[in-house]
Amino acid sequence: MLTKKQLELLEFIHKRVQRDGVPPSFDEMKEALDLRSKSGIHRLITALEERGFIRRLAHRARALEIVKLPDALEKATGFTPRVIDGDRTDPPRRAMPVEADAVELPVMGRIAAGVPIEAIGEVSHNVAVPGSMLSGKGHHYALEVKGDSMIDAGINDGDVVVIRETQTADNGDIVVALVEGQEATLKRFRRKGSAIALEAANPAYETRVFRDDQVKVQGRLVGLIRTY
């Protein structure tokens, strides 16, 4: 059995999607239920998920699928399950991410976490990330990781890293570094006088040292997305 607030939230999400084809934001849910903070909405969504009424979709930035409604509400609305995932473009069943602060970032190809590969290329596709993952007001982009030299920093082959564009870095930052204008790599940054060391986070890889004019910082790591 659902609590009054859980039922109110489920009905509110369902009615908004049925009416507009677009789910409400967390702020709209908070106002509709007269709650003080979005944390209350998160708890209600978790409770609805645990009870099998909704399902959060993996790797789709807080997207939801309404699985079922209580019997009385289902009969009253003629409910048919639909996916809210931000990718569909079919007008009769429009879909967008449930939370308004989800941001689409361009995936600029692959970045080597190992021996440097070719420099960052053109946009291959977009990926949705929570707005809370972005750092500051600068431009952000994403890259797919190739290699295992950063595994001890929790970065695995196939992960997608979120990068804030910057040309400066502090010692210890994990950065996208462009080496000699041709090859890009993801490494920990260390400046030693007029030299720059690009450190791996895997003992199988050696630290590479370059003159400071051979390395240009292209961005700093601010987030990571993993697919299981």
C-alpha positions in Angstrom: 0.0 0.0 0.0 1.3 3.5 -0.9 1.3 6.4 1.5 -0.6 9.5 0.6 2.5 11.4 -0.6 3.7 8.4 -2.6 0.4 8.2 -4.4 0.2 11.9 -4.9 3.7 11.9 -6.6 3.0 8.9 -8.8 -0.3 10.5 -9.9 1.3 13.9 -10.5 4.1 12.4 -12.7 1.6 10.3 -14.6 -0.8 13.2 -15.3 2.0 15.5 -16.4 3.4 12.9 -18.8 -0.1 12.2 -20.2 -0.9 15.8 -20.6 2.4 17.2 -21.9 4.4 14.2 -22.9 7.1 15.7 -20.6 7.7 14.7 -17.0 7.9 17.4 -14.3 11.2 18.5 -12.8 12.1 17.7 -9.3 11.4 21.3 -8.4 7.9 21.0 -9.8 7.3 17.8 -8.0 8.5 19.5 -4.7 6.1 22.4 -5.2 3.2 20.1 -6.2 3.6 18.0 -3.0 4.4 21.1 -0.9 7.7 19.7 0.3 10.6 21.8 1.6 13.4 20.1 -0.4 14.1 17.8 -3.3 15.5 15.2 -1.0 12.0 14.4 0.0 11.2 13.7 -3.7 14.2 11.5 -4.0 13.0 9.4 -1.0 9.5 9.1 -2.5 10.9 8.0 -5.8 13.1 5.4 -4.1 10.0 4.1 -2.2 8.0 3.9 -5.4 10.8 2.0 -7.1 11.1 -0.4 -4.2 7.4 -1.1 -4.4 7.6 -1.8 -8.1 5.6 1.2 -9.4 8.5 2.9 -11.2 11.9 1.8 -12.4 15.0 4.0 -12.9 16.8 3.3 -16.1 20.5 2.7 -15.9 22.9 5.1 -17.7 20.2 7.6 -18.6 20.6 10.4 -16.2 17.7 9.9 -13.7 15.3 8.6 -16.4 12.2 6.7 -15.2 9.8 4.1 -16.4 6.3 4.0 -14.9 5.8 0.3 -14.5 2.3 0.2 -13.0 -0.3 2.3 -11.1 -2.6 1.3 -8.2 -5.7 -0.4 -9.5 -8.1 2.5 -8.9 -5.8 5.0 -10.6 -5.0 2.6 -13.5 -8.7 2.1 -14.2 -9.4 5.9 -14.0 -6.6 6.8 -16.4 -6.4 3.9 -18.8 -2.7 3.6 -18.0 -0.2 2.2 -20.5 3.4 1.9 -19.3 5.8 4.2 -21.2 9.5 5.0 -20.9 10.8 8.4 -20.0 14.4 8.3 -21.2 15.2 11.5 -23.0 16.0 9.8 -26.3 12.7 9.2 -28.0 11.7 11.6 -30.7 8.3 10.1 -31.7 5.8 13.0 -31.1 2.9 10.9 -29.8 5.2 9.5 -27.0 7.6 12.3 -26.4 10.2 11.7 -23.6 12.7 13.7 -21.7 14.8 13.1 -18.6 12.8 13.3 -15.4 15.1 16.0 -13.8 15.5 19.3 -15.4 19.1 19.7 -14.5 20.3 16.8 -16.7 22.7 18.2 -19.3 23.6 16.8 -22.7 27.3 16.8 -23.3 29.2 16.0 -26.5 31.3 12.8 -26.5 34.5 13.9 -28.3 35.7 10.4 -29.2 38.2 8.3 -27.2 41.0 9.3 -24.8 43.9 7.0 -23.9 44.4 5.9 -20.4 47.6 4.2 -21.5 50.0 5.0 -24.3 48.6 8.2 -26.0 46.3 7.7 -29.0 45.2 10.2 -31.6 44.1 13.6 -30.5 40.5 14.4 -29.5 38.4 14.3 -32.7 34.9 15.3 -33.7 31.7 14.7 -31.7 30.6 11.1 -32.0 27.4 11.4 -29.9 25.9 13.0 -26.8 25.6 11.7 -23.3 23.2 13.0 -20.6 24.8 13.8 -17.2 23.4 15.2 -14.0 23.9 19.0 -13.8 25.3 18.5 -10.3 28.3 16.6 -11.8 29.5 19.7 -13.7 32.1 21.9 -12.1 31.9 25.7 -12.3 30.5 27.6 -15.3 33.1 26.6 -17.9 32.5 24.4 -21.0 32.3 20.7 -20.4 32.6 17.7 -22.7 32.9 13.9 -22.4 35.4 11.3 -23.6 35.4 7.5 -23.7 38.4 6.0 -21.9 40.6 3.5 -23.8 43.1 1.6 -21.7 43.8 0.7 -18.1 46.6 3.0 -16.9 44.3 4.9 -14.6 42.6 1.9 -12.9 44.1 2.7 -9.4 42.3 6.0 -9.7 39.0 4.2 -10.3 39.0 4.8 -14.1 38.4 1.7 -16.2 38.6 0.9 -19.9 35.2 1.9 -21.4 34.3 4.5 -18.8 33.0 7.9 -20.0 34.8 10.8 -18.2 33.3 14.2 -17.9 35.9 17.0 -18.5 35.8 20.7 -17.7 37.7 22.6 -20.3 40.7 24.5 -18.9 44.3 25.2 -19.9 45.6 25.1 -16.3 46.0 22.4 -13.7 47.3 21.9 -10.2 49.6 19.2 -9.2 47.7 16.0 -8.6 44.8 16.9 -11.0 43.7 14.2 -13.5 43.8 16.0 -16.8 43.4 15.6 -20.5 46.8 16.4 -21.9 47.7 17.0 -25.5 51.2 15.8 -26.1 53.3 17.6 -28.8 50.0 18.8 -30.5 49.2 15.3 -31.8 48.3 12.8 -29.1 45.8 13.1 -26.2 46.0 11.1 -22.9 44.3 11.1 -19.5 46.9 11.3 -16.7 47.7 12.8 -13.4 49.4 16.1 -13.8 52.7 17.1 -12.0 54.8 20.1 -12.8 58.5 19.9 -11.8 60.2 23.1 -12.6 60.2 23.5 -16.4 59.1 19.9 -16.9 55.7 18.2 -16.8 55.2 14.7 -15.6 52.2 12.7 -16.7 51.6 10.0 -14.1 49.7 6.8 -14.6 47.6 5.2 -11.8 48.8 1.7 -12.6 52.3 0.4 -11.7 52.5 -1.3 -15.0 53.0 2.1 -16.7 55.9 4.4 -16.3 55.6 8.1 -15.6 56.3 10.1 -18.8 58.2 13.5 -18.5 58.1 16.2 -21.1 59.2 19.8 -21.5 56.4 22.2 -20.5 56.2 23.4 -24.1 55.4 19.8 -25.3 52.2 19.5 -23.2 49.0 21.5 -23.3 46.3 20.9 -20.7 42.9 20.5 -22.5 40.7 19.9 -19.4 40.4 18.6 -15.9 38.4 15.5 -14.8 35.2 16.3 -12.9 33.1 13.2 -13.2 32.8 9.7 -14.5 30.0 7.5 -16.0 30.3 3.7 -15.9 28.3 1.2 -17.9 27.9 -2.3 -16.4 
